[in-house]
Structures are given as structure tokens and as C-alpha cells.
Amino acid sequence: MSRPLSDQEKRKQISVRGLAGVENVTELKKNFNRHLHFTLVKDRNVATPRDYYFALAHTVRDHLVGRWIRTQQHYYEKDPKVLLGTPGVGMEEADDWLRYGNPWEKARPEFTLPVHFYGHVEHTSQGAKWVDTQVVLAMPYDTPVPGYRNNVVNTMRLWSAKAPNDFNLKDFNVGGYIQAVLDRNLAENISRVLYPNDNFFEGKELRLKQEYFVVAATLQDIIRRFKSSKFGCRDPVRTNFDAFPDKVAIQLNDTHPSLAIPELMRILVDLERMDWDKAWDVTVRTCAYTNHTVLPEALERWPVHLLETLLPRHLQIIYEINQRFLNRVAATFPGDVDRLRRMSLVEEGAVKRINMAHLCIAGSHAVNGVARIHSEILKKTIFKEFYELEPHKFQNKTNGITPRRWLVLCNPGLAEVIAERIGEDFISDLDQLRKLLSFVDDEAFIRDVAKVKQENKLKFAAYLEREYKVHINPNSLFDIQVKRIHEYKRQLLNCLHVITLYNRIKREPNKFFVPRTVMIGGKAAPGYHMAKMIIRLITAIGDVVNHDPTVGDRLRVIFLENYRVSLAEKVIPAADLSEQISTAGTEASGTGNMKFMLNGALTIGTMDGANVEMAEEAGEENFFIFGMRVEDVDKLDQRGYNAQEYYDRIPELRQVIEQLSSGFFSPKQPDLFKDIVNMLMHHDRFKVFADYEDYIKCQEKVSALYKNPREWTRMVIRNIATSGKFSSDRTIAQYAREIWGVEPSRQRLPAPDEAI
């Protein structure tokens, strides 16, 4: 039986876990019971776990409210530049996760705003007028976002679509009751559900409506705040927009909010009566664009006919932006007609389209990728000509993760062990983890880190047994790949390795094999057939491997269902090996790779995305690097990738593919995986076979090191100690200084009960 914790140890635990502001436990209990009774109208006889959660959430929110109001007052008094960061107002549309309500948010119906669709444009002596529009109301919901121990509470504003009260009232009054109600629902569908496709552009009208709805509501809100100067004030004080870029920064996170550019131009030119050149200068200095993918099928290209119907004034503005932009290109590169065609915002063809990435680059003062290699690829390939025109715009901002959630909250055991050695300041200054390098040979620290990992594995093994009814060996190597299911992330390469391992065990059943539990998790977009087949394959492999008595507990394969943040918080601290195996040049950055590194997993990966910088920080000798580099992929593309060559040359690979083809893993449906085999053999854009051999050899190195627990843990410590660069605090500070023109502040505001 373990000894009770001393008061000092209890204080240590509480402080490391960041539980601030809970000084009076009696008061906390009283508030909890008050919310259970008076907010939820329940007592303990009938209350459900959800009721308890809501009561606790309301109690915690009460602690934030004073800080929340004071933060907003502080911003109005100091009048700092506003952006989606430091200080921050995050905005996004509401999704359909609100079945039981959301205790954290506060509806703000008094700030409801109109958003216009359809109609037509009239050109008058006073300028362009967008008339006969259909109006949908945007109602804001605010969620507090507390800072870490600084009493700052920023706001995330979500928007919900509501039909106006007079929506189709004419039809309603003449007896078209049912149709009027149905039309009302159509208007409110805008924010009811988010399009789930990822890395694939689907040009649907509802999606375009969603994108414009959020942009239009947000920009109106930003301009209202800009014009007001006092907290709670709605009277316009500022009417001159010269200072707008000094007070407002708009970060276009991919192309989804790209309509912010023509919408801001519409507001400035049509409503504020600013001349075009001045409005364009304000827009460009305000907006910046972050690109998140190089996959061509993911880049948004909206059909002109859709924009013409839904947003006719915006289409006119985009045409004007394009004409003026191409005039500049022509002046810089005279006579290069092909360049004009390639750089145009308007793509001609069977269906005329607007290239939204081109619009974002033209209308922004800064363009960035999200890892160094990704930003270089943008400059050399898809945005090469834009870089040649305006090289000063292009930057890199490597992604980051928050150590508060992805270490302190999800892995308190490891946070404690670290804090005992170097103190707690690493929680808000992750670079301090470098101090751990002096403990790489400290036997007690090695033992403590290994012990925490084993405890996390035991806990996760118990969770799997409970949820999946599968027994796994907690001493096995936990080999994890959790991310969206997509061909470029190459879950299939992982599958080929698992089958190869299985075949080796079957071939030499008496040989010692390092036991592995391979877990693959992630969601597939509903319409993505190949991604769904990959999930089907993972489960089929598991069905065979996990029930083969020859294999025993030397190999287990589990598909982690419904992968989400709460599951990530359990699996990442338990991982030994992190699979980051995308084809070089296809992953923009990744952040799962960073979470695993911070939590003491070693990485097997290609030199892609943020892996490159992670290996640089830790030293390549502390990474399991395999496969083609970007230059190798380019050479292979030039030569022509032929999967058959690898199939013919590598017997183990041939055996795996024959098993998939013959129905070995799907005896009741022998041709179940024919689409996967056909893709791998004949049209695999991501060249799985080309990296197979090197991947298998690299996995052998993983198994060899795992047999030496002390050396494995020393490598783990080196990874944890060098993961400081990948804090989102660093990322956001770089955005602030280098794009938004704001100096990040660690200023602590007074608490509500402190004098100002």
C-alpha cells in the first residue's frame, strides 16, 4: 500500500497541474451544489454524470467571469492591436455538438448581425449597391479562454445562423405555412453541421455559405469593436480607417476564410466610401495567409457561377482585384503571357473558377507555411511565381502545441518528475526542458521516466481491456499511429509492416521477437472510399493476428475507434513509438508528432513536415529516420514510379500483396481489398512500396533498441529535453512579432479581488 502524500507533496501536485483559484474548497462545494439545484434543477438522487459535469463547469465559469470582464475592460482602456492571438478573439461557426447545451458559452443575442446572400448589384452615382438580398442573422456565442496564471480571459466567439422573424412571412400569411417553416430551417442549416471533408475540396453551395457567413459576421463585429473605444460602448468613436491595420490583424487560417479579403474591400469601398487604392492598402496590411497543404485536391477553387449567384458583389470585387494584380505582374514580367495565366485568380476552363489561394496571396502582406520544409516547398513549387513577384511576403511559422494540455494535464506523472528536477517554470517557458540534458545519465531520473511511462501503459492497457475487450501485453512496445486516415499519411505502409511481422512470426514461431502492440486510430471523411477501406483493412488484419495462437501476445493490432482529443490524452502518454511516415513533401507540419515527442515517445519517420526540425533539435541519432527525402521523391517522379519493380524484387513485399489479393485477411470476401491492391500496384501517388524496404529495416532498429530499456529511456530523455521549440507559445510569439506587429506580453492582470 502506498504511503499518503505529505502536505508539501500535495501542494506540489496541485501547483504543477495548474489548478489555480480554488483556494476555498468549502466555497467551491457550496457553489457546485447551488448550480446543481438552481441552474440544473436536480438533486443528487436524480443527477446524472452529465449534470455533475455541468454543475462543475458553471462553478469554474463563475471563477472566470470577473477576470473575463476585467480583461475586456483592459483591452478597451489600453486599445491594443486585436488579432486571433495575443490578446485574442477566436471566431468560428458553431457545430452540431450542442445537443445538451454548452455550459461554457454565453449567448449574446444583443449583438446579432445580418448576413446577406443572393440578390444583385446596382451601380449608382453613389457607387455599387448590393440589393434584394436574402438575410440570415448571425447570433454570437462567447466562450472564455483563460490564460495560464495571468488572470487574462480572452474570448472565442462562435456564430449560429438564425432566420429573421419576418423570414418568408408573406408565404406564411397566405397559407404556405409548411414551406415557410422549411425555408426557415434552410437558413438555419448554415451553422448546423460542418463539412467533414479533409484535404479534399468539395465545391458545395452550403459550404460556401458557411465560409461567407462566418467571415461576414466576424468582420462586422471587428469593425464595430474598432469604431468603439470603451468597453460595452456601441457608439462609433473612430470613423477614419487609416489606423485599422495598426489595431486589427486578420489571420486567414488556410483559404476557408479567404472571402474576408473581398468582404473587407466591399465594406471599405461600398459602405465606408473609401477609394479603391486606399481600401486595398488597408486590406493588405490587415490580412495575412497561412497555407496548410500542398495537395492540389485540397486547394479551394470556387466555381464562378456559384459566386455569381450567392455573392454577386464579391465576384465583381474579385475580378477587379485580379485585373489590377495582373497589371502589376505584366509590368514586372512584360510579355510573359503564360505567367499571367498561371498567376491569375480566375482559372479558365470548362468550368470557370476562382483560385482562393491566389486571392489570399494577392490580398495579404504575409504568407507562411507551417514547418520550415513546407514553407520552402511553397516557394519552390505551388507558389513559386508569387514568391518571385513578392519574395518579402513569404515566411515560415512552424506549428506548436500547448504544454499545459499536452504535458501537464494529460501526463501529470511526467510533469511531476520533470518539475522535481528543474522546477515548474518550463510550463510557460518550454525551452527550459533543455536543462534535462544534464540528467541523461542520472540513474534515478532514467528510472523515474521509465516508471511513469510504464504506469501510463498499464493504465491504457486497462482502458483497452475495458473498452475493446482485448488483453494486451503492457510490456510490449506500444507502436502508435493516430491521425486522420489519408493515403498520404500512409497508414498502409504501417499495415504492410504489421503483416510482414506476422509472416515472420509464423515462419519462425520459436524465434524471439520483441512483442509489439500496434495501434492505429483516426477518422475518415465520409465520402473518402479509400480511407474507409484502409480502416477496414486494419480491423481485418487485427481479426487474423489477434486470434492466431501461434502469435500469442507477441503481436496485437488494434484500431482505436472515434479518435478524438480525450482519447489522444490517454494514448499519447502511453506511446513508446510514434509513427510519422508520410511521403516526404506531403505533410505540411503535423502536431501529433510534437505531442508524442514531448510525452516521451520515440519517432519513426520520414524527413517530412516538422519531423525535419524535430530531428534537428534532438539530433538525427535520436530519431528513427527512414525513406526518401523530398529530392529523392522528385527524382523518382522524373524517372517514373513503377510499383511492379519493388513487387518483383522484394519477396516479403510480394507475399504481403498476394495475401491481400487472395483474401487471406478477408476469407468471406476474397476480393474485399482489390481496390487497395490495385491502387498500390498501379496508381499510388504516395509511393508506399518505394519506402517499404527501408521502413522494415528501420523497424528492426527500433526493436533492437527496445531490448535495452536503459538506452531507450536515455534517448527518450534527449527527445523530451529538446522538444521546447515546439511550444505554441513560441509559434504565437513569432506570429505576433513577425506578422501582426505586436510584442507578446507576459503581463499578469490583477485578479477581480485585487485593487487595480
C-alpha positions in Angstrom: 0.0 0.0 0.0 1.5 3.4 -1.0 2.2 6.0 1.8 -0.1 9.1 2.0 1.3 12.2 0.4 2.8 14.9 2.7 1.2 18.4 2.6 4.2 19.7 0.7 3.8 17.0 -2.0 0.1 17.7 -2.3 0.8 21.4 -2.8 3.5 20.4 -5.4 1.0 18.2 -7.3 -1.7 20.8 -7.3 0.6 23.6 -8.4 2.1 21.6 -11.2 -1.3 20.6 -12.5 -2.1 24.3 -12.8 -5.2 24.3 -10.6 -5.3 27.9 -9.6 -8.0 29.9 -7.9 -9.5 27.0 -5.9 -8.4 28.4 -2.5 -11.6 27.8 -0.7 -12.8 24.2 -1.0 -15.9 24.8 1.1 -16.9 27.7 -1.1 -16.4 25.6 -4.2 -18.6 22.8 -2.8 -21.3 25.4 -2.0 -21.3 26.8 -5.5 -21.3 23.4 -7.0 -24.5 22.4 -5.0 -26.1 25.8 -5.8 -25.6 25.2 -9.6 -26.9 21.6 -9.3 -30.1 22.8 -7.6 -30.8 26.2 -9.1 -29.2 26.1 -12.6 -29.9 22.4 -13.4 -32.9 21.9 -11.1 -31.6 18.5 -9.9 -30.7 16.9 -6.6 -28.2 14.1 -6.0 -30.9 11.4 -6.2 -31.6 12.1 -9.9 -28.5 13.9 -11.1 -26.5 12.1 -13.9 -22.8 12.3 -14.5 -23.5 15.0 -17.2 -25.4 17.1 -14.6 -22.4 16.9 -12.3 -20.1 18.0 -15.2 -22.4 20.9 -16.0 -22.6 22.0 -12.3 -18.8 21.9 -12.1 -18.4 23.7 -15.4 -20.7 26.5 -14.2 -18.8 26.7 -10.9 -15.5 27.1 -12.8 -17.0 29.6 -15.2 -18.1 31.7 -12.2 -14.4 31.9 -11.2 -13.6 33.2 -14.7 -16.3 35.8 -15.2 -14.7 38.5 -13.1 -11.4 38.0 -15.0 -13.2 37.8 -18.3 -14.9 41.2 -17.9 -11.8 42.8 -16.5 -9.8 41.5 -19.5 -12.2 43.1 -22.0 -12.1 46.4 -20.0 -8.3 46.3 -20.0 -8.3 45.9 -23.8 -10.6 48.8 -24.4 -8.6 51.0 -22.0 -5.2 50.1 -23.5 -6.6 49.8 -27.0 -4.0 47.1 -28.2 -4.0 45.6 -31.7 -6.6 42.9 -31.9 -5.9 39.5 -33.6 -6.5 35.9 -33.1 -3.7 35.5 -30.6 -2.2 37.9 -28.0 -4.7 39.4 -26.9 -7.1 37.1 -28.8 -10.6 36.9 -30.1 -11.1 33.5 -31.8 -14.1 33.1 -34.2 -15.6 30.1 -35.8 -19.1 28.8 -36.6 -20.9 26.5 -34.2 -21.0 22.8 -35.0 -23.8 20.3 -34.1 -22.3 19.2 -30.7 -24.8 21.2 -28.7 -27.5 18.7 -28.1 -27.3 19.1 -24.4 -26.2 22.7 -24.4 -22.8 24.0 -23.6 -22.2 25.3 -20.0 -19.1 27.3 -21.0 -20.7 29.6 -23.5 -22.7 32.8 -23.1 -25.2 33.7 -25.8 -25.1 37.3 -26.9 -28.4 37.9 -28.8 -28.0 41.7 -28.4 -25.0 41.5 -30.8 -26.9 39.6 -33.5 -25.8 40.7 -37.0 -27.4 40.4 -40.5 -25.5 38.5 -43.2 -26.6 38.9 -46.9 -26.8 36.3 -49.7 -28.1 36.2 -53.3 -29.6 39.4 -54.8 -28.0 41.6 -57.5 -25.7 44.6 -57.8 -26.9 48.1 -58.9 -24.3 50.7 -59.9 -25.5 54.1 -58.9 -23.9 57.6 -58.8 -23.2 56.9 -55.1 -21.4 53.6 -56.0 -22.3 49.9 -56.1 -25.3 48.7 -54.1 -26.0 45.0 -53.3 -29.8 44.8 -53.2 -32.7 42.4 -53.0 -30.6 40.1 -50.8 -31.8 37.2 -48.6 -30.8 38.0 -44.9 -29.7 35.4 -42.4 -29.0 36.5 -38.8 -25.7 35.6 -37.1 -26.0 35.3 -33.3 -22.8 35.2 -31.3 -22.0 32.8 -28.5 -18.9 33.6 -26.4 -16.6 31.1 -24.7 -14.0 32.2 -22.2 -10.4 31.2 -22.9 -8.3 31.6 -19.8 -4.6 32.3 -19.9 -2.1 30.5 -17.7 -1.9 32.1 -14.3 -2.2 35.6 -15.5 -5.9 36.4 -14.9 -6.3 37.1 -18.6 -9.5 35.6 -20.1 -9.8 36.0 -23.9 -12.9 35.3 -25.9 -13.7 32.8 -28.6 -16.8 33.9 -30.5 -18.9 31.3 -32.3 -21.7 32.2 -34.7 -25.1 30.5 -35.0 -27.4 31.1 -38.0 -31.0 32.3 -37.3 -33.7 33.1 -39.7 -35.1 36.7 -39.2 -38.6 36.9 -37.7 -40.1 38.1 -40.9 -38.5 35.3 -42.9 -41.0 34.4 -45.7 -43.8 35.9 -43.6 -45.7 36.6 -46.8 -45.9 32.9 -47.7 -46.8 32.1 -44.1 -49.7 34.6 -44.1 -51.2 33.3 -47.4 -51.2 29.8 -46.2 -47.8 28.5 -47.2 -47.2 27.6 -43.6 -45.2 24.4 -44.1 -43.0 25.9 -46.8 -42.3 28.9 -44.7 -41.1 26.7 -41.8 -39.0 24.6 -44.1 -37.3 27.6 -45.6 -36.6 28.9 -42.2 -34.8 25.6 -41.4 -32.8 26.0 -44.6 -31.5 29.4 -43.4 -30.5 27.9 -40.0 -28.8 24.9 -41.6 -25.8 27.2 -42.3 -24.3 26.6 -38.9 -26.0 23.3 -38.1 -23.2 21.0 -39.3 -19.6 21.5 -40.6 -18.4 19.8 -43.8 -16.3 16.9 -42.6 -14.1 16.5 -45.7 -10.4 17.0 -45.0 -7.7 17.6 -47.6 -10.3 17.4 -50.3 -12.2 20.4 -51.7 -15.9 19.9 -52.3 -17.5 22.9 -54.1 -20.9 22.8 -52.5 -23.1 25.9 -52.1 -23.8 25.2 -48.4 -20.0 25.2 -47.7 -19.6 28.5 -49.5 -22.5 29.9 -47.5 -20.8 28.7 -44.2 -17.5 30.3 -45.2 -19.1 33.7 -46.1 -21.4 33.6 -43.1 -18.6 33.4 -40.6 -16.4 35.9 -42.5 -19.2 38.5 -42.8 -20.4 38.2 -39.2 -16.8 38.4 -37.9 -15.8 41.4 -40.0 -18.9 43.4 -38.9 -18.0 42.5 -35.3 -14.3 43.5 -35.8 -15.4 46.9 -37.3 -17.9 47.6 -34.6 -15.1 47.0 -32.0 -12.7 49.1 -34.0 -15.2 52.0 -34.1 -16.0 51.8 -30.4 -13.4 52.8 -27.8 -14.9 52.0 -24.5 -15.9 48.6 -23.0 -19.6 48.0 -23.7 -19.8 51.1 -25.9 -21.7 50.8 -29.2 -21.4 54.4 -30.4 -18.9 54.8 -33.2 -16.0 56.9 -32.0 -13.5 56.1 -34.8 -14.6 56.8 -38.3 -11.2 57.0 -40.0 -9.7 53.7 -41.1 -6.1 54.8 -41.5 -5.3 53.1 -38.2 -7.2 49.9 -38.9 -4.2 47.7 -39.7 -2.5 49.1 -36.5 -5.4 47.9 -34.4 -6.6 44.8 -36.2 -4.8 41.7 -37.6 -6.8 39.1 -39.6 -5.0 35.7 -40.0 -6.5 33.7 -42.8 -6.1 30.1 -41.5 -6.0 28.3 -44.9 -8.3 29.5 -47.6 -11.6 28.9 -45.8 -11.9 32.5 -44.6 -10.4 33.9 -47.9 -13.7 35.8 -48.6 -12.6 38.2 -45.8 -10.5 39.9 -48.5 -13.3 40.9 -50.9 -15.7 41.4 -47.9 -13.4 43.9 -46.3 -13.0 45.6 -49.6 -16.8 45.7 -50.0 -17.2 47.3 -46.6 -14.5 49.9 -47.1 -15.4 50.8 -50.7 -19.2 50.4 -50.8 -20.2 51.3 -47.2 -17.4 53.5 -45.9 -16.9 55.2 -49.3 -13.1 54.8 -49.4 -11.3 55.0 -52.7 -10.1 51.6 -54.1 -6.3 52.1 -53.7 -6.6 53.2 -50.0 -9.1 50.4 -49.2 -6.7 47.9 -50.9 -3.7 49.2 -48.8 -5.8 48.8 -45.6 -6.9 45.3 -46.6 -3.4 44.0 -47.5 -1.8 45.5 -44.3 -4.6 43.9 -42.2 -4.7 40.3 -43.7 -2.1 37.5 -43.6 -2.4 34.0 -45.0 -1.3 30.6 -43.6 -1.2 27.7 -46.0 -1.7 24.2 -44.6 -1.4 21.9 -47.6 0.3 21.3 -50.9 -2.1 18.7 -52.0 -3.8 20.1 -55.2 -7.1 18.5 -54.5 -7.3 20.3 -51.2 -6.9 23.8 -52.6 -10.2 25.7 -52.9 -11.3 26.7 -56.3 -14.9 28.0 -56.3 -16.9 27.9 -59.5 -17.7 31.4 -60.8 -21.4 30.5 -61.4 -21.8 29.7 -57.6 -20.2 33.0 -56.6 -22.3 34.9 -59.2 -25.5 33.6 -57.7 -24.6 33.6 -54.0 -22.3 36.6 -53.7 -22.6 38.7 -56.9 -20.8 41.9 -55.5 -17.9 39.8 -54.2 -17.3 38.3 -57.6 -17.2 41.8 -59.1 -14.6 42.8 -56.5 -12.5 39.7 -57.1 -12.5 40.4 -60.9 -11.3 44.0 -60.1 -8.6 42.6 -57.7 -7.5 40.2 -60.4 -7.3 42.8 -63.1 -5.1 45.2 -61.0 -3.0 42.3 -59.8 -2.3 41.0 -63.3 -1.4 44.5 -64.4 1.3 44.5 -61.8 2.5 41.1 -62.9 2.6 42.2 -66.5 4.6 45.3 -65.6 7.1 43.2 -63.7 7.4 40.4 -66.3 6.5 42.0 -69.6 5.4 39.7 -72.4 5.1 36.6 -70.3 1.5 35.7 -71.1 1.8 32.1 -69.7 2.8 33.6 -66.3 -0.3 35.8 -66.3 -2.4 32.7 -67.0 -0.8 30.7 -64.2 -0.9 33.5 -61.6 -4.5 34.7 -62.4 -7.1 34.5 -59.6 -9.5 33.4 -62.3 -8.9 29.9 -63.8 -10.4 29.5 -67.3 -11.6 26.0 -68.4 -14.8 24.0 -68.9 -15.9 25.4 -65.5 -14.5 28.9 -64.7 -13.2 29.0 -61.1 -11.7 31.4 -58.6 -8.4 30.2 -57.1 -8.8 31.2 -53.4 -5.1 30.6 -52.5 -4.1 33.1 -55.2 -6.7 35.6 -53.8 -5.2 35.1 -50.3 -1.6 35.7 -51.5 -2.6 38.8 -53.6 -4.6 40.2 -50.7 -2.2 39.6 -47.8 1.0 41.2 -46.6 2.4 37.9 -45.3 2.2 34.3 -46.5 3.5 31.4 -44.4 3.8 27.6 -44.3 3.7 25.7 -41.0 7.1 24.0 -41.0 10.4 25.0 -42.5 10.4 22.4 -45.2 6.8 23.1 -46.1 7.5 26.8 -46.4 10.4 26.1 -48.7 8.2 23.8 -50.9 5.6 26.6 -51.2 8.3 29.0 -52.5 9.8 26.4 -54.9 6.6 24.8 -56.3 3.0 25.8 -56.0 3.6 29.5 -55.2 6.9 29.8 -57.0 5.8 32.7 -59.3 4.1 34.6 -56.4 7.4 34.3 -54.5 9.3 35.7 -57.5 6.9 38.6 -57.6 6.9 39.4 -53.9 9.6 37.5 -52.0 9.2 39.7 -48.9 5.8 38.3 -48.2 6.9 34.7 -47.7 7.7 33.5 -44.2 7.7 30.3 -42.1 5.9 29.7 -38.8 6.5 26.1 -37.5 3.5 24.8 -35.7 3.4 24.2 -31.9 1.4 22.6 -29.2 0.4 23.9 -25.8 2.4 22.2 -22.9 -0.4 22.9 -20.5 -2.7 20.4 -22.2 -0.2 18.1 -23.9 2.0 17.5 -20.9 0.8 19.0 -17.6 -2.8 18.0 -18.0 -2.6 14.7 -19.9 0.7 13.4 -18.3 0.9 14.7 -14.7 3.2 11.9 -13.7 5.9 13.0 -16.2 5.3 16.7 -15.4 5.9 15.9 -11.7 9.2 14.1 -12.5 10.4 17.0 -14.6 9.3 19.6 -12.1 11.2 17.8 -9.3 14.5 18.2 -11.3 14.1 21.7 -12.9 11.2 23.4 -11.2 7.8 24.5 -12.7 8.8 27.4 -15.0 9.0 25.0 -18.0 5.2 25.1 -18.1 5.2 28.6 -19.6 8.8 28.5 -21.0 9.2 25.1 -22.6 12.8 25.8 -23.7 13.7 25.2 -20.1 13.3 21.5 -20.7 16.9 21.6 -22.1 18.1 21.6 -18.5 17.1 17.9 -18.6 20.0 17.1 -20.8 22.2 17.2 -17.7 20.1 14.2 -16.3 20.6 11.9 -19.3 23.0 9.7 -17.3 21.2 10.2 -14.0 20.1 6.7 -13.0 17.3 7.9 -10.7 15.9 10.2 -13.4 16.1 7.4 -16.0 14.3 5.1 -13.6 11.6 7.7 -12.8 10.9 8.5 -16.5 10.7 4.7 -17.3 8.4 4.2 -14.3 6.0 7.0 -15.4 5.8 5.5 -18.9 5.1 2.0 -17.6 2.3 3.4 -15.3 0.8 5.2 -18.3 1.0 2.0 -20.4 -0.7 -0.1 -17.6 -3.5 2.5 -17.3 -4.0 2.5 -21.1 -3.9 -1.3 -21.3 -6.6 -1.4 -18.6 -8.7 1.1 -20.7 -8.3 -1.1 -23.8 -9.3 -4.2 -22.0 -12.4 -2.4 -20.6 -13.4 -0.7 -23.9 -12.2 -3.2 -26.5 -12.3 -6.5 -24.5 -8.8 -7.2 -25.8 -5.9 -8.2 -23.5 -2.6 -6.7 -24.4 0.9 -7.2 -23.0 1.8 -3.9 -21.1 5.5 -4.8 -21.5 5.1 -4.9 -25.3 6.3 -2.0 -27.4 3.3 0.4 -27.9 3.6 1.3 -31.6 1.1 4.1 -32.3 -0.1 5.9 -35.4 -3.0 8.2 -34.7 -4.0 10.9 -37.2 -6.6 11.4 -40.0 -6.9 8.5 -42.3 -5.4 9.6 -45.6 -3.4 7.9 -48.3 -0.5 10.5 -48.0 -0.2 9.7 -44.2 0.5 6.1 -45.3 -1.3 4.0 -42.8 -1.0 1.4 -45.5 2.8 1.3 -45.1 2.2 0.6 -41.4 -0.2 -2.2 -42.4 2.4 -3.8 -44.7 4.9 -3.8 -41.8 2.4 -5.5 -39.4 1.7 -8.2 -42.0 5.4 -8.7 -42.6 6.0 -9.1 -38.8 3.1 -11.5 -38.6 4.6 -13.6 -41.5 8.0 -13.7 -39.8 6.5 -14.9 -36.5 4.6 -17.6 -38.5 7.7 -18.6 -40.4 9.9 -18.9 -37.2 7.4 -19.5 -34.3 10.2 -20.4 -31.9 12.4 -17.3 -32.5 12.3 -14.4 -30.0 10.5 -11.4 -31.3 10.2 -8.1 -29.4 6.5 -8.0 -28.6 4.5 -5.2 -30.2 1.1 -3.7 -29.8 0.3 -1.8 -32.9 -2.5 0.8 -32.5 -3.8 2.8 -35.5 -6.5 5.4 -34.9 -8.1 8.2 -36.9 -11.3 9.3 -38.8 -12.0 9.1 -42.5 -14.0 11.7 -44.3 -17.5 10.2 -45.1 -17.0 10.3 -48.9 -13.4 9.0 -48.9 -13.7 5.4 -50.1 -10.0 4.5 -49.9 -9.7 5.9 -46.4 -12.7 3.7 -45.3 -11.1 0.7 -47.0 -7.9 1.3 -45.0 -9.8 1.2 -41.8 -11.5 -2.0 -42.9 -8.0 -3.5 -43.7 -6.6 -2.5 -40.2 -9.6 -4.2 -38.5 -9.3 -7.3 -40.8 -5.5 -7.7 -40.0 -6.4 -7.4 -36.3 -9.0 -10.1 -36.6 -6.5 -12.6 -38.0 -3.4 -11.6 -35.9 -5.1 -11.3 -32.6 -6.8 -14.7 -32.8 -3.8 -16.7 -34.0 -2.5 -18.8 -31.1 1.0 -19.1 -32.8 1.4 -15.3 -32.4 0.3 -15.1 -28.8 1.0 -11.8 -27.2 4.0 -11.1 -29.4 1.8 -9.0 -31.8 -1.5 -7.3 -31.3 -3.3 -5.0 -33.8 -6.0 -2.6 -32.6 -7.9 0.1 -34.4 -8.7 2.9 -32.0 -12.3 4.0 -32.7 -13.6 7.5 -32.6 -10.1 9.1 -32.2 -10.5 12.5 -30.5 -8.8 14.8 -28.1 -9.9 12.9 -25.0 -8.6 9.6 -26.4 -5.4 11.3 -27.5 -4.8 12.5 -23.9 -4.8 8.8 -22.9 -2.9 7.2 -25.8 -0.1 9.7 -26.3 1.4 9.5 -22.8 1.4 5.7 -23.1 3.1 5.5 -26.5 6.6 4.1 -27.0 6.9 4.7 -30.7 5.3 7.5 -32.8 4.6 6.7 -36.5 5.1 9.8 -38.7 5.6 8.1 -42.0 4.1 10.4 -44.7 5.7 10.6 -48.2 8.4 13.3 -48.0 7.0 16.6 -49.2 3.3 15.9 -48.5 2.8 16.7 -44.7 2.7 20.4 -44.1 3.8 20.0 -40.4 1.9 17.7 -38.1 1.4 18.4 -34.4 0.8 14.9 -33.2 4.5 14.2 -33.8 5.3 17.0 -31.3 2.8 15.7 -28.7 4.4 12.3 -28.8 8.0 13.7 -28.5 7.0 15.8 -25.5 5.4 12.8 -23.8 8.4 10.5 -24.2 7.8 8.5 -27.3 10.5 8.0 -29.9 9.7 8.8 -33.5 10.0 6.6 -36.6 9.5 9.0 -39.5 10.4 10.3 -42.9 12.1 13.7 -43.3 8.8 15.5 -43.8 6.9 18.3 -42.1 8.0 19.2 -38.6 9.9 15.8 -38.3 12.8 17.6 -40.0 13.1 20.2 -37.3 12.4 17.7 -34.5 15.3 15.5 -35.7 17.4 18.7 -35.9 16.6 19.6 -32.3 17.1 16.1 -30.9 19.9 15.0 -33.2 19.2 12.6 -36.0 20.9 9.8 -34.0 17.9 10.1 -31.5 15.4 9.6 -34.3 14.5 6.6 -36.4 14.7 8.2 -39.8 14.0 6.2 -43.0 12.9 6.6 -46.6 13.1 9.0 -49.4 13.9 12.7 -48.9 12.0 15.4 -51.0 14.8 15.4 -53.6 14.5 11.6 -53.9 10.8 11.8 -54.4 11.3 14.4 -57.2 13.9 12.2 -58.9 11.5 9.2 -58.7 8.7 11.3 -60.2 11.0 12.3 -63.1 12.1 8.7 -63.7 8.6 7.4 -63.2 7.5 5.4 -60.2 6.9 1.7 -61.0 5.4 -0.3 -58.1 5.9 -3.6 -60.1 9.7 -3.2 -59.7 9.6 -3.4 -55.9 6.9 -6.2 -56.0 9.2 -8.3 -58.2 12.4 -7.6 -56.3 11.3 -7.9 -52.6 9.9 -11.4 -51.7 8.4 -10.3 -48.3 6.5 -7.4 -50.0 5.3 -9.8 -52.7 4.0 -12.2 -50.1 2.0 -9.5 -48.3 0.4 -8.2 -51.5 -0.5 -11.8 -52.5 -2.2 -12.3 -49.1 -4.2 -9.1 -49.6 -5.2 -10.2 -53.2 -6.1 -13.8 -52.3 -8.4 -12.9 -49.4 -6.2 -14.2 -46.7 -7.4 -11.4 -44.4 -10.9 -11.5 -45.8 -11.8 -15.1 -46.4 -15.6 -14.4 -46.6 -14.9 -11.7 -49.2 -11.8 -12.7 -51.1 -11.8 -9.6 -53.3 -12.5 -7.1 -50.5 -9.1 -5.4 -50.7 -8.8 -5.4 -54.5 -9.1 -1.6 -54.7 -6.2 -1.2 -52.2 -4.0 -3.7 -54.1 -4.9 -2.1 -57.4 -4.1 1.4 -56.1 -0.8 0.2 -54.6 0.3 -1.6 -57.8 -0.9 0.9 -60.4 -1.7 4.4 -59.2 -0.1 5.1 -55.9 0.7 8.8 -55.7 2.4 8.4 -52.4 4.8 5.6 -53.4 4.3 3.2 -50.5 6.5 0.4 -52.0 9.4 2.7 -52.6 9.9 3.2 -48.8 8.8 -0.3 -47.7 12.3 -1.9 -47.5 13.9 0.9 -45.6 10.9 1.2 -43.3 11.2 -2.6 -42.4 14.9 -2.2 -41.7 14.3 0.9 -39.6 11.7 -1.0 -37.5 14.3 -3.7 -36.9 16.5 -1.0 -35.3 13.5 0.1 -33.2 13.1 -3.5 -31.8 16.8 -3.8 -31.2 16.9 -0.6 -29.1 13.7 -1.6 -27.2 15.6 -4.6 -25.9 17.8 -2.2 -24.0 15.5 -0.3 -21.7 18.2 2.0 -20.2 19.4 3.2 -23.7 15.8 3.5 -24.9 14.9 5.8 -21.9 18.1 7.8 -22.4 17.0 8.5 -26.0 13.5 9.4 -24.7 15.0 11.9 -22.2 17.0 13.5 -25.1 13.8 13.9 -27.1 11.8 15.4 -24.2 14.7 17.8 -23.4 14.8 19.1 -26.9 11.1 19.5 -27.6 10.9 23.1 -26.2 10.9 24.7 -29.7 7.5 23.0 -30.4 5.5 25.0 -27.8 2.7 27.0 -29.3 3.9 29.9 -27.1 6.9 30.2 -29.4 4.7 29.9 -32.5 2.3 32.5 -31.4 5.0 34.9 -30.3 6.6 34.6 -33.8 3.2 35.3 -35.5 2.8 38.3 -33.1 6.2 39.8 -33.8 6.8 39.0 -37.4 3.3 39.2 -38.9 0.9 41.0 -36.6 3.3 43.7 -35.5 2.6 43.1 -31.8 5.0 42.5 -28.9 3.8 39.5 -26.9 3.3 40.3 -23.2 3.5 38.1 -20.2 1.8 40.8 -18.2 -0.4 39.5 -15.4 -3.7 41.4 -14.8 -4.9 41.9 -11.3 -7.4 39.3 -10.1 -11.0 40.5 -9.6 -10.5 40.8 -5.8 -7.2 42.7 -6.2 -7.1 46.5 -6.4 -6.3 47.9 -9.9 
